[in-house]
C-alpha cells in the first residue's frame, strides 16, 4: 500500500521535475542571454537612427525638389509671359509694318500719278504706250525751242526686264545698231548706252561694263567717266566707281560708262568745262522719286529740225520733270531711240551708228 502511494506521488510530481530540468537548461535570465538582447537592441537602435537620418535626408530632398519645382514653375511662367509679350509686340510690329508698306505703296502710286500729271501737262498725251507683263512703257514726243526728241517713262514689273546688251554679245566687236540689238533681244524699247573707242579695226567699250553681273571691262584711268547701271532690283545706280568692290556693294547687274553725272538727289552736278554750253544730240537716262525710269534722246546737228541741247538745258528740263538722279550717255551720232519696231528719232549721221552697248527693255 505504501509502495503504491509512493508511485502515485512520483507520477504527480514528474511534470514539475521535467519543467525544472528544462528551465535549468534554458536559463532565460542568465547573463549571456541578457547581453545578446542588449546587443540586438543597440543594433536595432542604430538601424532606427540610420532610418531616421535617411528619412530626414529624404525630407530635405523633397523640400529641395519642391523648391526647385516652384522655381521652375516661376521660370516657365515668366518665359510664358515674356513669350506672350514678345508675340504681342511682334504682332503689333507686323501690323505697323503692313501699314507702312501700304502707306508706302499708296504714296508711290500717288507719286506716280503726280508724275503722270506733270508729264501730261508738259508734254501732252503719250504718242505710244505698251502695257506689258514685264514693263509698262509710255513714250512722249519732246518739242522745245531749238530741239526735238523722244522720251520714255518706264515702270518695271520685272527687274530683269531692263538689260545692257553687248554688240554681237562680245567685248571686242565691229559694233551693232540699237535697232538690231532691240530686234535680236525682242525688246519693246532701246537706246544706245556707253561710250567706246576703236582698237585695231574693232570697237571696245570705255570704262566699266557689266553684263549679267559679270564685269567684262574695268578701266578707271579716265576719272571723269561715270558708271551708269542697274542693280538686281532693276533700280538705276551709278556715279564714280574706283573699285570692283563698289560694284558689288551696289549689287550691279548691268552697266556701262560715259559722262557726266547730271543730277544727284535732284541737285545739279558740275558740268566739265569742255562740255559746258555745247549743243549736241544727247541720250539721257534717269529715274523719278518713285523709281520709274526715264529714257531721253534729243536730236541735233540737223538744221531746221533740231540743233541739239546743252547739258545745262538738259539739267533744267530733267528737274522740271521731277527726276531725282540722271546721267548723260553717249551722244552725237550714237543717239538712237527705238520703240515698238522702229527708230523714232533722226540720228545725226543720217543713219544709225554702230555702237558697243545698248540698253533694252522687255515688254
C-alpha positions as CSV (number, residue, x, y, z in Angstrom):
1,X,0.0,0.0,0.0
2,X,2.8,2.3,0.9
3,X,4.6,1.5,-2.3
4,X,1.6,2.5,-4.4
5,X,1.4,5.7,-2.6
6,X,5.0,6.5,-3.4
7,X,4.4,5.7,-7.1
8,X,1.3,8.0,-7.1
9,X,3.4,10.9,-5.7
10,X,6.2,10.3,-8.2
11,X,3.7,10.4,-11.1
12,X,2.1,13.6,-9.8
13,X,5.5,15.4,-9.4
14,X,7.1,14.1,-12.6
15,X,5.9,17.0,-14.8
16,X,7.2,19.6,-12.4
17,X,10.6,17.9,-12.3
18,X,10.6,18.0,-16.1
19,X,9.8,21.7,-16.2
20,X,12.5,22.3,-13.7
21,X,15.1,20.5,-15.7
22,X,14.1,22.3,-18.9
23,X,14.1,25.6,-17.1
24,X,17.6,24.9,-15.7
25,X,18.8,24.1,-19.2
26,X,17.3,27.2,-21.0
27,X,18.3,29.7,-18.2
28,X,16.3,32.6,-19.6
29,X,17.6,35.1,-17.1
30,X,21.2,34.1,-17.5
31,X,23.8,36.9,-18.1
32,X,24.7,35.7,-21.7
33,X,21.0,35.9,-22.8
34,X,20.6,39.5,-21.5
35,X,23.8,40.6,-23.2
36,X,22.6,39.2,-26.5
37,X,19.3,41.0,-26.2
38,X,21.2,44.2,-25.3
39,X,23.4,43.9,-28.4
40,X,20.4,43.3,-30.6
41,X,18.6,46.3,-29.0
42,X,21.6,48.5,-29.7
43,X,21.8,47.3,-33.4
44,X,18.0,47.9,-33.7
45,X,18.5,51.4,-32.2
46,X,21.3,52.2,-34.6
47,X,19.3,50.9,-37.5
48,X,16.4,53.1,-36.4
49,X,18.8,56.0,-36.1
50,X,20.0,55.4,-39.7
51,X,16.5,55.1,-41.0
52,X,15.7,58.4,-39.2
53,X,18.7,60.1,-40.9
54,X,17.6,58.6,-44.3
55,X,14.1,59.9,-43.6
56,X,15.5,63.4,-42.8
57,X,17.6,63.3,-46.0
58,X,14.6,62.2,-48.0
59,X,12.5,65.0,-46.4
60,X,15.3,67.6,-47.3
61,X,15.5,66.2,-50.8
62,X,11.8,66.5,-51.2
63,X,11.9,70.1,-49.8
64,X,14.7,70.9,-52.3
65,X,12.8,69.3,-55.2
66,X,9.6,71.2,-54.2
67,X,11.7,74.5,-54.1
68,X,13.2,73.7,-57.5
69,X,9.8,72.8,-58.9
70,X,8.5,76.1,-57.6
71,X,11.4,78.0,-59.2
72,X,10.9,76.1,-62.5
73,X,7.2,76.9,-62.4
74,X,8.0,80.5,-61.8
75,X,10.6,80.5,-64.6
76,X,8.2,78.8,-67.0
77,X,5.5,81.3,-66.1
78,X,8.0,84.2,-66.7
79,X,9.1,82.7,-70.0
80,X,5.4,82.2,-71.0
81,X,4.6,85.8,-70.0
82,X,7.7,87.1,-71.9
83,X,6.7,84.9,-74.9
84,X,3.2,86.3,-74.9
85,X,4.6,89.8,-74.6
86,X,7.0,89.3,-77.4
87,X,4.3,87.8,-79.6
88,X,2.0,90.7,-78.9
89,X,4.9,93.1,-79.7
90,X,5.7,91.2,-82.9
91,X,2.1,91.2,-83.9
92,X,1.9,95.0,-83.3
93,X,5.1,95.5,-85.2
94,X,3.8,93.4,-88.1
95,X,0.6,95.4,-88.2
96,X,2.6,98.6,-88.2
97,X,4.9,97.4,-90.9
98,X,1.9,96.3,-93.0
99,X,0.5,99.8,-92.5
100,X,3.9,101.4,-93.5
101,X,4.1,99.1,-96.6
102,X,0.5,100.0,-97.5
103,X,1.2,103.7,-97.0
104,X,4.4,103.5,-99.0
105,X,2.7,101.7,-101.8
106,X,-0.1,104.2,-101.7
107,X,2.4,107.0,-101.6
108,X,4.2,105.5,-104.6
109,X,1.0,105.4,-106.6
110,X,0.3,109.0,-105.6
111,X,3.8,109.9,-106.7
112,X,3.3,108.0,-109.9
113,X,0.0,109.8,-110.6
114,X,1.6,113.1,-109.9
115,X,4.5,112.3,-112.3
116,X,1.9,111.3,-114.9
117,X,0.1,114.6,-114.4
118,X,3.3,116.6,-114.7
119,X,4.3,114.9,-117.9
120,X,0.8,115.2,-119.3
121,X,0.7,119.0,-118.6
122,X,4.2,119.5,-120.1
123,X,4.1,117.0,-123.0
124,X,0.5,116.1,-123.7
125,X,-0.7,112.6,-124.3
126,X,1.8,109.8,-124.9
127,X,2.5,109.0,-128.6
128,X,2.9,105.3,-127.7
129,X,2.0,103.1,-124.8
130,X,2.8,99.4,-124.1
131,X,1.3,97.6,-121.1
132,X,3.5,94.5,-121.0
133,X,3.9,91.7,-118.5
134,X,7.4,92.9,-117.6
135,X,7.1,96.6,-118.1
136,X,4.8,99.5,-118.8
137,X,6.2,101.9,-121.3
138,X,4.8,105.4,-122.2
139,X,6.5,107.3,-125.0
140,X,6.3,111.1,-125.3
141,X,7.3,113.5,-128.1
142,X,9.6,116.3,-127.0
143,X,9.3,119.6,-128.8
144,X,11.1,122.5,-127.3
145,X,12.6,125.7,-128.7
146,X,15.6,124.6,-130.7
147,X,15.4,120.9,-130.3
148,X,13.3,117.8,-130.7
149,X,13.4,114.3,-129.4
150,X,11.6,111.5,-127.6
151,X,11.2,110.4,-124.0
152,X,10.1,107.1,-122.5
153,X,8.8,106.6,-118.9
154,X,9.2,103.0,-117.9
155,X,7.7,101.2,-114.9
156,X,9.3,97.8,-114.4
157,X,7.2,94.9,-113.2
158,X,10.1,92.5,-113.6
159,X,13.6,93.7,-112.6
160,X,15.1,91.6,-115.3
161,X,13.1,93.5,-118.0
162,X,15.9,96.1,-118.3
163,X,19.3,94.9,-119.7
164,X,22.6,96.0,-121.1
165,X,23.4,94.3,-124.3
166,X,26.9,94.0,-125.8
167,X,27.2,94.3,-129.6
168,X,27.3,90.8,-131.0
169,X,27.5,89.7,-127.3
170,X,31.2,90.3,-127.4
171,X,33.5,92.8,-125.7
172,X,35.5,93.4,-128.9
173,X,33.3,93.7,-132.0
174,X,32.6,95.7,-135.1
175,X,29.6,97.2,-133.2
176,X,25.8,96.9,-133.6
177,X,23.0,99.3,-134.2
178,X,20.4,100.0,-131.5
179,X,17.6,98.7,-133.6
180,X,19.5,95.5,-134.3
181,X,20.1,94.9,-130.6
182,X,16.4,95.5,-129.9
183,X,15.1,93.2,-132.5
184,X,17.7,90.5,-131.6
185,X,16.5,90.5,-128.0
186,X,12.8,91.1,-128.6
187,X,12.8,94.5,-126.8
188,X,10.0,97.0,-127.0
189,X,12.3,99.9,-126.2
190,X,16.0,100.5,-126.7
191,X,18.5,103.4,-126.5
192,X,22.3,103.5,-127.1
193,X,24.4,103.3,-123.9
194,X,28.1,103.7,-123.1
195,X,31.0,105.2,-124.9
196,X,33.6,103.3,-126.9
197,X,36.9,103.6,-128.7
198,X,38.3,102.0,-131.9
199,X,41.1,99.5,-131.4
200,X,42.6,97.5,-134.3
201,X,39.5,97.7,-136.5
202,X,37.3,96.8,-133.6
203,X,35.3,98.8,-131.0
204,X,35.9,98.5,-127.3
205,X,33.6,99.9,-124.5
206,X,35.0,102.7,-122.4
207,X,35.5,102.4,-118.7
208,X,33.4,99.8,-116.8
209,X,31.0,97.4,-118.5
210,X,28.9,94.9,-116.6
211,X,26.7,92.3,-118.3
212,X,24.5,89.9,-116.3
213,X,26.5,90.6,-113.2
214,X,29.9,89.9,-114.9
215,X,32.4,92.7,-115.1
216,X,33.6,92.4,-118.7
217,X,35.7,95.7,-118.8
218,X,37.2,97.7,-116.0
219,X,39.4,100.7,-116.6
220,X,39.4,103.7,-114.4
221,X,42.3,105.8,-115.8
222,X,39.7,108.3,-117.1
223,X,38.4,109.6,-113.7
224,X,35.8,111.8,-115.4
225,X,33.7,108.8,-116.5
226,X,30.6,107.9,-114.6
227,X,29.2,104.4,-114.3
228,X,25.5,104.0,-115.2
229,X,23.8,100.8,-114.5
230,X,21.0,98.8,-112.9
231,X,21.1,96.6,-109.8
232,X,19.4,93.3,-109.3
233,X,16.2,95.1,-108.3
234,X,16.1,97.0,-111.6
235,X,16.9,100.3,-109.9
236,X,19.2,102.8,-111.6
237,X,22.6,103.1,-109.9
238,X,25.8,104.9,-110.8
239,X,28.4,107.5,-110.2
240,X,32.1,107.5,-109.7
241,X,33.4,103.9,-109.4
242,X,37.0,103.2,-108.5
243,X,37.0,99.5,-107.3
244,X,35.2,96.3,-108.2
245,X,34.1,96.1,-104.6
246,X,32.0,99.2,-105.1
247,X,30.1,97.4,-107.9
248,X,29.5,94.5,-105.6
249,X,28.2,96.9,-102.9
250,X,25.8,98.4,-105.4
251,X,24.7,94.8,-106.4
252,X,25.2,95.8,-110.1
253,X,23.7,93.5,-112.7
254,X,24.2,95.7,-115.8
255,X,26.0,98.8,-116.7
256,X,28.3,100.9,-118.9
257,X,30.2,104.2,-118.7
258,X,30.1,107.7,-120.0
259,X,29.9,111.3,-118.6
260,X,28.9,113.4,-116.9
261,X,26.5,112.7,-114.0
262,X,23.8,115.3,-114.4
263,X,21.6,115.1,-111.2
264,X,22.1,113.5,-107.8
265,X,19.1,113.6,-105.4
266,X,17.5,116.3,-107.6
267,X,20.6,118.5,-107.4
268,X,22.6,119.6,-110.4
269,X,26.1,118.2,-110.7
270,X,29.1,120.1,-112.2
271,X,29.5,120.0,-116.0
272,X,33.1,119.6,-117.2
273,X,34.4,122.8,-118.9
274,X,35.0,121.0,-122.2
275,X,31.3,120.0,-122.3
276,X,29.7,123.2,-121.0
277,X,27.2,125.1,-123.0
278,X,27.6,122.9,-126.1
279,X,24.6,121.8,-128.2
280,X,24.8,118.2,-129.3
281,X,22.5,115.2,-129.8
282,X,22.0,113.6,-126.4
283,X,21.0,110.3,-124.8
284,X,20.0,110.7,-121.2
285,X,18.8,108.3,-118.5
286,X,17.3,108.9,-115.1
287,X,14.7,107.9,-112.6
288,X,11.9,109.5,-110.7
289,X,11.4,109.6,-107.0
290,X,9.2,106.5,-107.2
291,X,11.8,104.5,-109.1
292,X,10.3,104.7,-112.5
293,X,12.9,105.0,-115.3
294,X,13.3,107.8,-117.8
295,X,15.0,107.5,-121.2
296,X,15.5,110.6,-123.3
297,X,17.0,111.1,-126.8
298,X,17.4,114.6,-128.2
299,X,18.3,115.0,-131.9
300,X,20.9,117.5,-133.0
301,X,23.1,118.8,-135.8
302,X,20.1,119.0,-138.1
303,X,19.3,122.5,-139.2
304,X,15.6,123.1,-139.4
305,X,14.8,120.0,-137.3
306,X,16.8,120.0,-134.1
307,X,20.1,121.7,-133.2
308,X,20.6,119.7,-130.0
309,X,20.6,120.6,-126.3
310,X,23.2,121.7,-123.9
311,X,23.8,119.7,-120.7
312,X,22.8,122.7,-118.7
313,X,19.4,122.8,-120.5
314,X,19.1,119.1,-120.0
315,X,19.5,119.5,-116.3
316,X,16.8,122.2,-116.1
317,X,14.4,120.1,-118.1
318,X,15.0,117.0,-116.0
319,X,14.4,118.9,-112.8
320,X,11.1,120.2,-114.3
321,X,10.2,116.5,-114.9
322,X,10.8,115.8,-111.2
323,X,13.7,113.5,-112.0
324,X,15.9,112.5,-109.0
325,X,19.1,111.1,-110.5
326,X,20.2,111.4,-114.1
327,X,23.2,110.6,-116.3
328,X,24.5,111.5,-119.8
329,X,25.1,108.6,-122.0
330,X,26.9,108.5,-125.3
331,X,25.5,111.2,-127.7
332,X,26.3,112.7,-131.1
333,X,25.7,110.3,-133.9
334,X,25.2,107.4,-131.5
335,X,22.0,108.8,-130.0
336,X,19.1,106.5,-131.1
337,X,15.6,106.0,-129.8
338,X,13.9,102.7,-130.8
339,X,10.4,101.9,-129.9
340,X,7.9,99.2,-131.0
341,X,9.7,98.0,-134.0
342,X,11.2,101.3,-135.4
343,X,13.6,104.1,-134.8
344,X,11.6,107.2,-133.9
345,X,14.3,109.9,-133.8
346,X,16.6,111.2,-136.6
347,X,20.2,110.2,-135.9
348,X,22.6,113.0,-136.8
349,X,24.6,110.8,-139.2
350,X,21.6,110.2,-141.3
351,X,21.5,106.6,-140.3
352,X,22.2,104.5,-137.1
353,X,25.7,104.3,-135.9
354,X,27.3,101.0,-134.8
355,X,27.8,101.1,-131.0
356,X,29.2,98.7,-128.4
357,X,26.4,98.7,-125.8
358,X,22.6,99.3,-125.8
359,X,20.0,99.4,-123.1
360,X,16.9,97.3,-123.9
361,X,13.6,97.0,-122.2
362,X,11.5,93.8,-122.5
363,X,7.7,94.2,-122.8
